[in-house]
């Protein structure tokens, strides 16, 4: 007999494996160069001396302090994998606790984790992610899950401490979750006090309007929140608040002593840099549509749950949607006031909803499967012909939805995998037709079998048969829901773990991947240039510091956090990567070659004097720069390196 503790550990390990398959991108992943570089610089300022991004003010002290000391013993790549394993372990542990609090069935956390990973990947609206590289929010989200599991168990002090840790690691993730948790606490406290008050009136023989209380069916000992459990969680508030200050104080200090004009300008630059996260009317319609479809699916599922823990859990999700709705209203109502809009929208109003809706669908789907399967044991069988008919109906709806989306409306063009994979295999880019199919099937199955149940009841036929039909329909419905995650898992696992692919490396001319050539150039620079040398590199080369361990004067990804540095960063982006082409239009050159050809030697010298770079790294082209002040020192098939002569 295996002890329950070992079963729990095995379940957590299986959830970890699911997260590994979804998040094991080749290092460095998105934001890892940003966070790990700053963490190393926090402990060792001489790691890459003179780099403007690394020397800008720090916004995530807790993460840098907890994580950066590993740089004394590990390479950045080793640090990334240690951080990922730690984050995924915490995430698997916290998700198992949260899943078990809502679905107290052994091994149920595995399918919920699979569904969670897929739905976040395929249905996010504002680009939020949960499983990937190591950064502050990778460690903050597990503590939000720990806190939510504690809330469901009525452990508010523990929840407050967990939320404080989440705030310390990432102030926005933890802050929004804390706000929703506070609303939940006062809501549940009010309900519990009302229950106790009504129960006491019943015990005194008073007439209470509610039927349950009027019949005397309330048991004080069974109240979820008794008089002893509604006390304010002072311990959690104090400890959690002190921990949260570790994340809040650095953010408040970022712009200390900076003029309001600079701060306002920085906010607008920040909003312009991250519109896909912050500005809803600039988010693609297809992303908005698939998120709305998933939200409708969650609403359908949450209406089938009535227990108190699920109600509290759904209340948390409604809270995230409420925050997103406020963000939507602010965005659209303030379009004519760019200063105020930028100052308010920078708080990532849509971050938690991108995670919470997939959470709700994952938990709701598995819960519905288990509930239906349990009821199916005592009901009659359904003929194979009806099941085959349902399969044919689902296939017809899916093919029709696919044609309408891709063929008729052309609202969302699929990628190349649509033409290389069999049409009946659901790919990650087919989320909108899949969601539409799921909703249409739900509506058809619900109304058809509700009508059948009524007619069979009137004819005094077997109610067990009607119940069995509905249960099989529900099981089939959920089978459709899980078809997408199961078929997507091999695709994601192959994409992440393929050794030759890294999504953070820049691309070469004509958009072709050039990972090997980029790394070769960076390694040559690391071995053949001075440690304090500065480089002007392509706009998308944000892994340059990771591989070459040399300073660059600015790239698009590495936007600082403090206002003064943001303003300077924006000016450098305009000066270093924008130029006027032959037609007089302002264009951006991500690879520098055309831009260098458009500038005179005097203009390059002026930029060198302002930014202090000694080398220029650009892409190969049929027309390379011919300036007398540029000396080529190294080249490969894609990139070339110039030394700027005095």
C-alpha positions in Angstrom: 0.0 0.0 0.0 1.5 3.3 -1.1 1.2 6.1 1.5 -0.8 9.1 0.4 2.2 11.3 0.8 4.1 9.5 -1.9 1.1 9.5 -4.1 0.9 13.3 -3.7 4.6 13.6 -4.5 4.1 11.4 -7.6 1.2 13.6 -8.7 3.3 16.8 -8.3 6.1 15.2 -10.3 3.6 14.3 -13.1 2.3 17.9 -13.1 5.9 19.1 -13.2 6.5 17.0 -16.3 3.5 18.6 -18.0 4.9 22.0 -17.3 8.3 21.0 -18.4 7.0 19.9 -21.8 5.2 23.2 -22.2 8.0 25.5 -21.0 11.3 23.9 -21.8 12.5 26.4 -24.4 16.1 26.5 -25.2 17.9 29.1 -23.1 17.7 32.0 -23.0 13.9 32.3 -23.1 11.8 35.5 -23.3 12.8 37.9 -20.5 15.5 35.7 -19.1 18.3 37.9 -20.5 16.5 40.8 -18.8 15.9 39.3 -15.4 19.0 37.2 -15.1 21.2 39.9 -16.4 19.9 42.4 -13.9 20.1 39.8 -11.1 23.8 39.1 -11.9 24.5 42.9 -12.0 22.8 43.3 -8.7 25.3 41.1 -7.0 28.3 41.8 -9.3 28.2 45.3 -10.9 31.5 44.5 -12.7 30.0 41.6 -14.7 29.3 43.8 -17.8 30.6 47.3 -16.9 29.1 50.4 -18.5 25.9 48.8 -19.8 23.1 51.5 -19.7 20.3 48.9 -19.2 22.0 46.9 -16.4 23.0 50.2 -14.6 19.4 51.6 -14.7 17.4 51.5 -11.5 16.2 48.1 -10.2 12.5 47.4 -9.8 12.6 43.8 -8.6 14.9 43.8 -5.7 13.5 40.6 -4.1 14.0 38.5 -7.2 17.5 39.8 -7.8 18.5 39.3 -4.1 17.1 35.8 -3.9 18.3 34.6 -7.3 21.4 36.7 -8.3 23.9 35.1 -5.9 23.9 32.0 -8.0 26.0 33.9 -10.5 29.1 33.4 -8.3 28.8 29.6 -8.9 26.9 29.2 -12.2 26.8 30.4 -15.7 23.7 32.3 -16.9 22.5 29.2 -18.6 22.8 27.1 -15.5 21.1 29.9 -13.5 18.2 29.8 -16.0 17.7 26.1 -15.6 18.0 26.2 -11.8 15.4 29.0 -11.8 13.1 27.2 -14.2 13.2 24.0 -12.2 12.5 25.9 -9.0 9.6 27.8 -10.5 8.0 24.8 -12.2 8.4 22.8 -9.0 6.6 25.5 -7.0 4.0 25.9 -9.7 3.4 22.1 -9.8 3.1 21.9 -6.0 0.8 24.9 -5.8 -1.4 23.8 -8.6 -1.8 20.3 -7.1 -2.9 21.9 -3.9 -5.3 24.2 -5.6 -6.7 21.5 -7.9 -7.1 19.1 -5.0 -8.9 21.8 -2.9 -11.5 22.0 -5.7 -11.5 18.4 -7.0 -10.5 16.1 -4.1 -9.6 13.2 -6.4 -6.2 11.7 -6.6 -4.4 12.4 -9.9 -7.0 14.9 -11.1 -4.3 17.7 -11.0 -2.6 16.1 -14.0 -5.4 16.7 -16.6 -6.2 20.1 -15.0 -2.5 21.0 -15.4 -2.5 19.9 -19.1 -5.6 21.9 -19.8 -4.3 24.9 -17.9 -1.0 24.9 -19.9 -2.8 24.6 -23.2 -5.5 27.2 -22.6 -3.0 29.8 -21.4 -0.8 29.2 -24.4 -3.6 29.2 -27.0 -6.2 31.6 -25.6 -4.4 34.5 -23.9 -5.6 37.9 -25.0 -2.9 40.3 -23.7 0.1 38.1 -24.1 0.3 36.9 -20.5 2.1 33.6 -19.9 2.6 31.3 -16.9 5.0 28.5 -17.9 8.3 29.5 -19.5 11.6 31.1 -18.5 12.5 32.3 -15.1 11.6 35.8 -14.0 9.8 37.5 -11.1 6.3 36.5 -12.1 7.3 32.9 -12.6 7.9 32.7 -8.9 5.0 35.0 -7.9 2.2 33.0 -9.6 2.8 29.8 -7.5 2.3 31.8 -4.3 -0.9 33.2 -5.7 -2.1 29.6 -6.3 -0.9 28.7 -2.7 -2.9 31.7 -1.4 -6.0 30.7 -3.4 -5.8 27.2 -2.1 -5.5 28.5 1.4 -8.6 30.8 0.9 -10.6 27.8 -0.2 -9.7 26.0 3.0 -10.6 29.1 5.0 -6.9 29.8 6.0 -6.9 33.5 5.6 -3.7 34.2 7.6 -1.8 31.8 5.5 -3.2 33.3 2.4 -2.1 36.7 3.4 1.5 35.5 3.9 1.5 33.8 0.5 0.1 37.0 -1.2 2.8 39.0 0.6 5.5 36.8 -0.9 3.9 37.1 -4.4 3.9 40.9 -4.0 7.5 40.9 -3.0 8.5 38.8 -6.1 6.2 40.7 -8.6 4.2 43.7 -7.2 1.6 43.7 -10.0 0.8 40.0 -10.0 0.7 39.9 -6.2 -1.0 43.2 -5.9 -4.0 42.5 -8.2 -4.4 39.0 -6.6 -4.3 40.7 -3.1 -7.0 43.2 -4.1 -9.3 40.4 -5.3 -8.6 38.3 -2.2 -9.5 41.3 0.0 -12.9 41.7 -1.8 -13.5 37.9 -1.4 -12.7 38.0 2.3 -15.1 40.8 3.1 -17.8 39.2 0.9 -17.4 35.9 2.7 -17.2 37.5 6.1 -20.5 39.4 5.4 -22.2 36.1 4.3 -20.9 34.2 7.3 -22.1 36.9 9.7 -25.5 36.9 8.0 -25.7 33.1 8.3 -24.8 33.1 12.0 -27.3 35.9 12.6 -30.1 34.0 10.9 -29.2 30.8 12.6 -29.4 32.4 16.0 -32.8 33.8 15.1 -34.0 30.3 14.1 -32.7 28.9 17.4 -34.7 31.5 19.3 -37.8 30.5 17.4 -38.0 33.7 15.4 -39.6 33.8 11.9 -36.9 34.0 9.2 -37.9 34.6 5.5 -35.4 32.1 4.1 -37.0 28.6 3.7 -33.9 26.8 4.8 -33.7 28.7 8.1 -37.5 28.8 8.6 -37.5 25.0 8.6 -34.8 24.8 11.1 -32.4 23.0 8.8 -29.3 25.1 9.7 -26.7 23.4 11.8 -24.4 26.0 13.5 -21.5 23.5 13.7 -21.6 22.9 10.0 -21.4 26.5 8.9 -18.4 27.0 6.6 -17.6 30.3 8.4 -18.6 30.2 12.0 -18.3 33.1 14.4 -14.8 32.0 15.2 -13.6 31.9 11.6 -14.7 35.4 10.6 -12.1 37.2 12.6 -9.9 39.6 10.7 -6.6 37.8 9.7 -4.3 40.3 11.5 -1.3 37.9 11.5 -1.5 37.4 7.7 -2.0 41.1 7.1 1.0 42.2 9.1 3.4 39.5 7.9 2.2 39.6 4.3 2.2 43.4 4.4 5.8 43.5 5.5 6.8 41.0 2.9 4.9 43.0 0.2 7.0 46.1 1.0 10.0 44.3 -0.4 8.3 44.6 -3.8 6.5 47.9 -3.3 9.4 50.0 -2.0 11.7 49.5 -5.1 8.8 50.5 -7.4 8.0 53.6 -5.4 11.7 54.6 -5.4 12.1 54.2 -9.2 11.1 57.8 -10.0 12.2 59.6 -6.8 13.3 63.1 -7.7 12.2 62.9 -11.3 10.1 65.8 -12.7 6.4 65.1 -13.5 7.0 66.0 -17.2 9.7 63.3 -17.5 7.4 60.7 -15.8 4.5 61.5 -18.1 6.7 61.2 -21.1 8.1 57.9 -19.9 4.6 56.5 -19.3 3.7 57.2 -22.9 6.9 55.6 -24.2 6.2 52.6 -22.0 2.7 52.3 -23.4 4.0 52.6 -26.9 6.5 49.8 -26.3 4.0 47.3 -24.9 0.7 48.0 -26.5 0.0 44.2 -27.0 -0.1 43.9 -23.2 -1.6 47.2 -22.2 -3.9 48.7 -24.8 -7.0 46.6 -25.6 -8.0 48.5 -28.9 -4.5 47.7 -30.3 -4.8 43.9 -29.5 -5.6 41.8 -32.5 -9.3 41.0 -33.0 -8.5 37.3 -33.3 -6.9 37.3 -29.9 -9.8 39.1 -28.4 -12.3 36.8 -30.0 -10.7 33.6 -28.8 -10.4 34.9 -25.3 -14.1 35.9 -25.3 -15.0 32.4 -26.6 -13.0 30.8 -23.8 -14.7 33.1 -21.3 -18.1 32.0 -22.5 -17.0 28.3 -22.1 -16.0 29.0 -18.6 -19.3 30.7 -17.7 -21.1 27.6 -19.1 -19.0 25.4 -16.9 -19.1 27.4 -13.8 -22.9 27.5 -13.8 -22.8 23.7 -13.3 -21.0 24.0 -9.9 -22.8 24.9 -6.7 -20.5 24.0 -3.9 -19.0 26.8 -1.8 -15.3 26.3 -2.7 -16.1 26.4 -6.4 -18.2 29.5 -5.8 -15.3 31.3 -4.0 -12.9 30.1 -6.8 -15.3 31.4 -9.5 -15.6 34.6 -7.5 -11.8 35.1 -7.8 -12.1 34.6 -11.6 -15.0 37.1 -11.8 -12.7 39.5 -9.9 -10.0 39.2 -12.6 -12.6 39.9 -15.3 -13.8 42.9 -13.3 -10.3 44.3 -13.3 -10.0 43.7 -17.0 -13.4 45.3 -17.6 -12.2 48.4 -15.7 -9.1 48.5 -17.9 -11.2 48.3 -21.0 -13.4 51.2 -19.9 -10.4 53.3 -19.0 -8.7 52.5 -22.3 -11.6 53.5 -24.5 -12.8 56.4 -22.4 -9.4 58.0 -22.2 -8.3 57.7 -25.8 -8.5 61.5 -26.1 -6.3 62.0 -23.0 -3.0 60.3 -23.8 -1.2 61.4 -20.6 -3.8 60.1 -18.2 -4.4 57.0 -20.3 -0.7 56.1 -20.3 -0.4 56.7 -16.5 -3.3 54.3 -15.8 -3.0 51.6 -18.5 0.6 50.7 -17.5 -0.7 48.6 -14.6 -1.5 45.5 -16.7 -5.2 45.4 -16.1 -5.6 42.2 -18.3 -2.7 40.2 -16.8 -4.6 38.0 -14.3 -7.7 37.4 -16.5 -5.4 35.8 -19.1 -4.4 33.2 -16.4 -7.7 33.0 -14.4 -10.0 32.1 -17.3 -7.9 29.1 -18.3 -7.8 28.1 -14.7 -11.5 28.1 -14.5 -11.9 26.1 -17.7 -9.3 23.5 -16.6 -10.9 23.0 -13.2 -14.4 23.1 -14.5 -13.8 20.7 -17.3 -12.2 18.0 -15.2 -14.8 18.5 -12.4 -17.6 18.0 -14.9 -16.0 14.9 -16.2 -15.7 13.3 -12.8 -19.2 14.4 -11.7 -20.7 13.0 -14.9 -18.7 9.8 -14.8 -19.8 9.2 -11.2 -23.4 9.6 -12.2 -23.0 7.5 -15.3 -22.4 4.3 -13.2 -26.1 4.1 -12.3 -27.6 5.0 -15.6 -28.5 3.1 -18.8 -26.2 2.6 -21.8 -26.6 4.6 -25.0 -26.3 3.0 -28.4 -23.2 3.2 -30.6 -25.2 4.7 -33.4 -26.0 7.8 -31.3 -22.3 8.2 -30.4 -21.3 7.9 -34.0 -23.9 10.5 -34.9 -22.5 12.9 -32.4 -19.0 12.4 -33.8 -20.3 13.2 -37.3 -22.1 16.3 -36.0 -19.0 17.6 -34.2 -16.9 17.0 -37.3 -19.3 18.8 -39.5 -19.5 21.8 -37.1 -15.7 21.9 -36.8 -15.1 21.8 -40.6 -17.8 24.5 -41.1 -16.2 26.7 -38.5 -12.8 26.3 -40.0 -14.0 27.2 -43.4 -15.9 30.3 -42.1 -12.8 31.5 -40.1 -10.1 30.8 -42.6 -11.8 30.5 -46.0 -14.7 32.9 -46.0 -14.0 35.7 -43.4 -10.2 35.3 -43.5 -10.1 36.9 -40.1 -7.1 34.9 -38.9 -4.6 33.4 -41.3 -3.1 30.2 -39.9 0.6 29.5 -40.0 2.4 27.0 -42.2 1.4 24.1 -40.1 -2.1 24.3 -41.4 -0.8 23.1 -44.8 1.6 20.5 -43.5 -0.6 18.7 -40.9 -3.7 16.6 -41.6 -6.8 18.7 -41.5 -8.5 16.5 -38.8 -5.6 17.1 -36.4 -6.4 20.1 -34.2 -3.4 22.4 -34.3 -2.6 25.2 -31.8 -3.5 27.8 -34.4 -7.1 26.4 -34.8 -8.3 27.6 -31.5 -11.2 29.8 -32.7 -12.9 27.1 -34.8 -12.4 24.7 -32.0 -14.0 27.0 -29.4 -16.9 27.8 -31.7 -17.4 24.1 -32.2 -17.4 23.5 -28.5 -20.0 26.2 -27.8 -22.3 25.1 -30.7 -22.1 21.5 -29.5 -22.9 22.5 -26.0 -26.0 24.5 -27.1 -27.2 21.7 -29.4 -26.7 19.0 -26.8 -28.2 21.0 -24.0 -31.4 22.0 -25.8 -32.0 18.8 -27.7 -31.6 16.5 -24.7 -33.5 18.9 -22.4 -36.4 18.6 -24.9 -36.0 14.8 -25.0 -36.0 14.6 -21.3 -39.3 16.5 -21.1 -41.0 14.4 -23.8 -39.8 11.1 -22.2 -41.0 12.3 -18.8 -44.4 13.0 -20.2 -44.5 9.6 -21.9 -43.6 8.0 -18.5 -40.5 6.4 -20.1 -37.5 5.5 -18.1 -35.9 8.5 -16.5 -32.7 6.5 -16.1 -32.3 6.3 -19.8 -32.8 10.1 -20.2 -30.2 10.7 -17.4 -27.8 8.2 -19.1 -28.2 10.1 -22.4 -27.4 13.4 -20.8 -24.4 12.0 -19.0 -22.9 10.4 -22.1 -23.4 13.7 -23.9 -21.6 15.5 -21.1 -18.7 13.1 -21.3 -18.5 13.5 -25.1 -18.6 17.2 -24.7 -15.6 17.1 -22.3 -13.8 14.7 -24.6 -14.0 17.4 -27.3 -12.7 20.0 -24.8 -9.7 17.8 -24.0 -9.0 16.9 -27.5 -7.3 20.2 -28.1 -4.8 20.0 -25.2 -3.9 16.4 -25.9 -3.2 16.9 -29.6 -1.3 20.1 -28.9 1.0 18.6 -26.3 3.3 16.7 -28.8 3.5 19.9 -30.9 4.5 22.1 -28.0 6.9 19.5 -26.6 8.7 19.2 -29.9 8.8 22.9 -30.4 10.2 23.6 -26.9 12.8 20.8 -26.6 14.1 20.9 -30.2 17.8 21.7 -29.7 18.2 23.9 -32.7 15.4 26.4 -31.9 15.5 29.3 -29.6 12.8 31.9 -29.9 14.9 34.7 -28.3 17.7 34.8 -30.8 17.5 37.5 -33.6 16.7 36.6 -37.2 18.9 37.4 -40.1 18.0 39.0 -43.5 14.7 38.0 -45.1 13.5 36.8 -41.7 15.6 33.6 -41.7 16.7 32.1 -38.4 20.4 32.6 -37.8 20.9 31.2 -34.3 24.2 29.5 -35.0 25.7 32.5 -36.8 24.6 34.9 -34.0 26.1 32.7 -31.3 29.3 32.3 -33.3 29.6 36.0 -33.6 28.9 36.6 -29.9 31.5 34.0 -28.8 34.1 35.5 -31.1 33.5 38.9 -29.5 33.7 37.4 -26.0 37.1 35.9 -26.7 38.6 38.7 -28.8 37.5 42.1 -27.4 38.1 44.0 -24.2 35.7 43.4 -21.3 34.7 47.1 -21.2 34.1 47.4 -24.9 30.7 48.8 -26.1 28.8 47.6 -29.1 26.1 49.0 -31.4 24.2 45.9 -32.3 20.9 45.0 -34.2 17.7 46.1 -32.6 16.5 42.6 -31.8 19.8 41.4 -30.4 18.8 41.2 -26.8 20.7 37.9 -26.2 24.0 39.7 -26.9 24.9 40.2 -23.3 24.0 36.6 -22.6 26.4 35.1 -25.1 29.1 37.8 -25.6 29.0 39.3 -22.0 29.7 42.7 -23.4 27.9 46.0 -23.2 25.5 47.2 -25.9 24.1 50.7 -26.2 20.5 49.7 -26.5 18.1 47.1 -27.9 14.3 47.1 -28.3 13.6 44.4 -25.7 15.5 45.8 -22.8 13.4 48.8 -21.8 14.4 50.1 -18.4 11.8 50.6 -15.6 12.6 54.1 -14.2 11.3 57.2 -16.0 14.6 58.9 -16.8 16.1 55.7 -18.3 12.9 55.1 -20.3 13.1 58.5 -21.9 16.8 58.1 -22.7 16.1 54.6 -24.1 13.4 55.9 -26.4 15.6 58.6 -27.7 18.4 56.1 -28.4 16.0 53.8 -30.2 15.0 56.6 -32.5 18.6 57.7 -33.1 20.2 54.3 -33.5 17.6 52.5 -35.6 15.5 55.0 -37.5 16.6 56.7 -40.7 15.1 58.3 -43.8 15.2 56.1 -46.9 15.5 57.3 -50.5 11.9 58.3 -50.6 12.3 60.4 -47.5 10.2 58.1 -45.3 11.2 57.3 -41.7 11.9 53.6 -41.5 13.3 51.2 -38.9 16.4 49.1 -39.7 16.5 46.2 -37.3 19.8 44.8 -38.7 21.7 48.2 -39.2 23.2 47.6 -42.6 20.9 49.9 -44.6 21.0 52.5 -41.8 24.8 52.6 -41.9 24.8 53.0 -45.6 22.5 56.0 -45.2 24.8 57.8 -42.8 28.0 59.8 -43.4 31.2 59.2 -41.5 30.6 62.4 -39.6 27.1 61.2 -38.5 28.6 57.9 -37.3 31.3 59.7 -35.5 28.8 61.9 -33.7 26.8 58.9 -32.6 30.0 57.3 -31.4 30.9 60.3 -29.3 27.4 60.4 -27.8 27.0 56.7 -27.0 30.7 55.6 -26.7 30.5 52.4 -28.8 33.7 51.0 -30.3 32.2 48.3 -32.5 29.2 47.9 -34.8 27.6 44.6 -35.4 25.3 44.4 -38.4 24.0 41.9 -41.0 25.5 40.9 -44.2 24.1 42.5 -47.3 24.7 42.8 -51.0 25.7 46.4 -50.3 27.9 46.6 -47.2 29.1 49.9 -45.6 32.2 51.4 -47.3 33.1 54.1 -44.8 36.8 54.7 -44.3 36.3 54.8 -40.5 34.8 51.3 -40.4 37.3 48.3 -40.3 35.8 44.8 -40.6 37.3 42.5 -37.9 35.2 39.4 -38.2 32.4 38.0 -40.3 30.4 34.8 -40.9 27.6 33.9 -43.3 25.1 36.2 -41.7 26.7 38.9 -39.5 29.8 41.1 -39.7 31.6 43.1 -37.1 33.3 46.5 -37.6 35.7 48.4 -35.4 35.1 52.2 -35.5 38.4 53.9 -36.2 39.2 57.2 -34.5 
